[in-house]
């Protein structure tokens, strides 16, 4: 396990659930509890197809928003540290900027000791995760992308409620998060794990350049793209063999 999330934003919490499970058990079957099957042939929402017919997407969102609000709002979310849920620290509440009467959920604000535990956990995981062959990390991250795709409507609704985004902006962010994970996986393969042969001065010598993992990265979830940008930074660190402590610095960011 090389992933810790604390003081989470709502969207980051929902995104963190599948990646934490995927890293913990890379060969397990995908976690799809509570996910409704997605209809086929609906257009993806991207910045390049804004003129597409999204009537089907809107219809699905109409149904999903109502179900999501009944099933997912108002929960108490723990910090996830080294595979363990920690309900430590002062409790705070997050509300939707669309309607402050909409209670997104309750969270725990990690104190200095909690941050230290998170960093120590990520550092302890680095020895295993950093030594894992890069093709295995690519496989795990691609499974993470598949999990995000299975949950993309829920993730979009989370962005809509947490940030106050329009439907299409929220769906676009969910699609972008999926694309970013797959982009990093493709780049790792295209560059063979960033191991490159160098020119030889003599025939009998062998020279190469290899980029190695550094250690623990802190990822701060931004308020305006809590899903896509967080997933972007988390995946970039994890797929290259580093470990991550991810958090939102406050209830408003």
Secondary structure, DSSP 4 states (H G I P E B T S, - for coil): --EEEES--HHHHHHHHHHHHHHHTTTSPP--TTPPPPPTTPPP--TT-TTS--HHHHHHHHHHHHHHHHHHTTEE--EEETTEEE--SEEEEEE-SS-TTSEEEEEEE--HHHHHHHHHHHHHHHHHHHHS-HHHHHHHHHHHHHHHHHTHHHHHHHHHHHH---HHHHHHHHHHHHHHHHHHHHHHHHTGGGEEE---SSTT---EEE----SEEEEEPPSTTTTHHHHHHHHHHHHTT-EEEEE-SSTT-
